[in-house]
Amino acid sequence: MSSIKDVATLAGVAVGTVSRVINNTGAVKPETRRKVTEAIRELNYVPNEVARNFKMQKSKMVALLLPSIWHPFFSELAYYIEDELDREGYKLMLCNSGGKPEKELYYLDMLRQNKVAGVLGITYNDIDNDITTEIPIVSIDRHFSKKITCVTSDNREGGRIALTELVKAGAKKPVFMGTIPQAFSETLLRKEGFVEEAERLGVEYAVYEQPDPVLDDDAYFDRFLSLHRDADGVFAITDMFAAKYIDRASRLGIRVPEDVKVIGYDGIQDHPYFHPVLSTIRQPVEAMARTAVKLLFRRMEGEELEDETYRIPVEFRPGETT
């Protein structure tokens, strides 16, 4: 298989010149460009998707940066994003960071070098200084200091709904169970909505938070249960947290929903983890995914978007835990 060095040797130019021709960056004399193009054709050199489209001078690849592909919410989001991209003839480059900031920075650097058409991303790490607007980007759930469009569910309203439903189900001492991310995320508004609604209704409430990511599940839930053993209502920041709480509580003889009502957030209760079926605030995952892709396409066309944050309504899905 031919390399970029082979192309440079055949064309009699430097490797950097070949790169500029492929990526259409920098000044290249017409005659030099012709030599490089002929060398690429003769060697049948195809470095990546960008090179396959270099005649069009436009990449057909969009990168999706996710903290995990194992989490059902992220998997569902990726499914609808890929489907929307495919409708427009684009391909998806999936970048799974595992929630590690060093991997996110590696991917961002790689994406800049490969000249992808755009980036869709979820990150809860403090990498604000490394985000640029050189490539069209749309964020999901996260705000940056730069003017980057964000697509999210209505987290604040979700928190309000969760508190209201717990009270309707009979909870007198509801507790919010969550985490504190390294950087501001729309997910923090779930707690704010919960607290605001509890104070509006005059309901006694509590908040339990630990730094994100939670490295020790046993310690997290043991401490919660030691502090809030008498809680009769729990609103967990995600469905996964709700499911883990129900499992730990049941081992201690705490019955759901007889002793404590539980509501999660995401709407992934079809996953095998959830028995009983979880009452949850359902995120509009498909709408979020397709909206993010459509907004990214508008940014790729050079359009300035009027709204920096697009919040999509959520809904309560009752299950067997309230």
N, C-alpha and C positions, 0 to 999 in steps of 0.2 A: 504494500500500500504506500503510495507516495505521500511525502510530507511537505510542509510549507517550505522547508529548506530545499527540497528537490525543485519546487516551483521557482524559487529564487535563483537557483543555480542555472536552470534551463533558460530563464528569462534574462540572466546576467544582471540581476539587481539584488539589493539587500532584502533580508526577510521583512524588515519594517515596511518596505515599499509594497511588498505583496500584501501585507496586512492592511495597509491603507487602501489598496485597490479593492480588496474583499469587503472592507467595512465602509468604503466610500468616505474616508476621513483624510484630511490633509490635502496638500496640493501634489498632484502627480501629472507629469507631462502626458499628452495624448499618446505619443509614440510608446512611452514606457508602459502606459496602461494597456496598450494593444499587445505588447510583448508578454505582459503578465497574464492577460486574458487567454492568449493563445497557449501559453505554457500550462495553465490550469486545464484547458480543454484537452491538450495533448496528453497530459498525465492523468486525466480524469480525477483530478484532486477535489474531494468533497470533504472539507474539514468539519462542518456541522450544518445545522439548519440555516444559519445565517448565510453561509457560503452557497448553499443550494439556491438561495434567493438573491444572490448578490447582483444579478443582472437587473432585478427589479429595484435594487437598493432599498429593500424593505424586509425586515424579519417577519416571519409568521409564527413566532414563538412568544408565549406569555408565561412568565414564571409565577408560581404560587408558593409563597413561603409560609410553612405551617410549623407550629411547635410540636405536633405529633400527628401521625397518620393512624394511630391506634384508637384514638378517642372517637367514638361514633359521631359526635357533632362535626369534627373536622373532616371525617371521611365523607359524610353527607354533603358538606359544603364543597369539598373538592369534586364530588360527583357532578353537582349542578354547574359548577364553574367550568369544568371540562366540557360538559354538554353544550353550554352556551358558546364557548369558544369554538367548538367544532362546527356549530351552525354557521359561523362566519369564516370558516376555513382556517382557523388558527389551531395551533397545537399547544399542549400544556407541558411545562417543565416543572415537576413537583420537587420542591426542596424541603426536606424534612429535617428540622433543626434539633429536634429533641428538647426544645426549650433552652438550649445552650447558647449564650450570647456569642461565643467565639465561632460557632458554626453559622450563626446568622450573619456575622460579619464576613465570613468566608464566602458564603453564598452571595451576599450583596456585591462583593468585589468581583466574583466570577460573573455575575449577571451584567455588571457594567462592562466588563471586558468582552463578553459575548454579544453585546448589543442586542439584547432581547427587545421586543417591541414595547413591552410594558411589564409591570410587576404588580401583583396582588399579594397582600401580606398580612399575617397576624403575628405580632410579637408582643410579649409582655415584659421584655427586657429594656434596660436603659441604653439604647443604641441611637439616641436622637442625633448625636453629632455625626453619625456615619450615614444618615439618610440624606440623599440628595434628590433634587428634582430633575437631574439630567435625563433620567428615564421616566416616562409617565408612570405614576404609581397611585394606587388606590389602597387605602388601609381599611382593615376590618377590625372594629372594636377599639382602635387605638388612635390617639391624637399625637401629633408631633409639633414641634415649635414652628416648623415650616408649614406653608399653606398646602397641606396634602389632604385630599378629600377622604372622608371616613364614612363607611357604611356600617350600620349597626342596628340591632333591635332596640326597641324603646325600653331600655333597662330600668329606668326610674319608674315607669308605669308598671313594669313587671313586678318590681318590689312592692309597690302600692297594692297591686292586685293580690299578691301572695299574702300580705298582712291581712287584707280584708277577708280572704277566703279562710285563713286560719281562725280568725275571730268568728266568722259565720259557722265554722265547724265546732266551735266551743272552746277554743284556746283562750286561756286567761293570762298565761305567761309565755308569750312567743319569744323565740330567740333567733337572731340571724347568725348563721354559721358561714364564715367566709375566709378569704385570704387577702393580704395586702400586696399588690404587685409592686415591682421595683419602679415602675413609671405609671403615670396616669393612664387608666383605661376606662372605657365606658362601662365595664363590668362593675366598677365601684358604685355606679348609680343604682345598682340593685339594692345595696344596703341603704343608700340615701332615701330611696322611695319607701322602703320598709319602715325606716325610722320616722320619716315625715308623716306617713299615714298613721302610725301608732300614736304619735304625739297629737295628731289631729283628732283622733278618736278617744284620746285619754287612756290608752291601753298600756299597762305595765309591760316593758320589753327589756331585752338585753341583747348585746352584740358580742360575738366571739370571733376574733380574727387572729391569724398567725401569718408571718411573712410567707410570700409565695416565691419559689415552690415549696410545698410541704415535703420535707425529706423523710419524715418518720410518721407514717400513718398512725401507728400505735400510740405514739406520744400525743399526737394531735387530738385523737378521739378520746383517749383516756383523760386528758386534761379537760376537754369539753364536758365529758360525763361527770367528772368530779366537781366542776363548777356549776353545771346546769342540769343536775340529775332530776330536779323537780320541774323542768320545762315541760309544758304540755302542748307546745307547738314549735316546730323547727322549720325555718326557711333556709335551705342550703343554697349556696351560690351556684352550684351545678347539680345536675342529676346524679353524677358520679359520687359527689360528696354525700348527697341524700341517701344513696344506696348503701354506702359504706357505714353511715350513721345507723341506718336501720339494722344492718347486720350486727354491729357492735351492741346496739341497744337490746336486741333480741337475746343476745347471749347473757345479758344481765336480768332477763325476765321482764324487760320493758316492752309492752305490747303496742303495736302500731296497727290501727289508729286508736285503739281503746284508751291507752295511757297518754300517747303523744301523737299529734297530727303532724304530718311531714309533707312539705312541698319542695320540689326541686326547681331547677331552671335549665332549660335547653329543649326538652321535649323528645328525648331519645329513649322513652320508656319501652319501646319494642325490643330493646337489647336484652339478651338473656340475663343480665345482671339484675333486672328489675322484676322481682317477685317478692311481695305483691306489686301489681302495676302502680307506678308512682303517679301521684298528683303532681302536676308540673306547670311551669310557665313555658309555653311552647314558643321557641324562636322561629320566625318565618325563614327557615334556612334557604329554601329555594329562591324566595324573593330576594333575600340578601345577596345570594350568589349571582343571580342574573342581573340584579341592579348594579353590583360592583363591576361586572364585566362590561355592561353597557356604558357605565361612567368612564371606565378605563378607555374604551374605544373613543369616546368623545375627547378625552385628554390626548390620546394618540393622534387625533386629528388637529390638535393645537387649540382646542376650545377651552376657554376659561370657565370653570364651573362656579355658579353663583353661590350655591350652598356648600359650606365646608363639611357639614355633617348631615347625612341622610339617615333618619331614624325610621324604622319600619315597625308597625304595630305588632304587639304580641297578643297571645290569648291564653286563658287558663284552661287546662285540660284536666278535669277531675279523674282521679284513679281510685285506688283502694286504700290510700294512705291518709285520707282526710274524712 
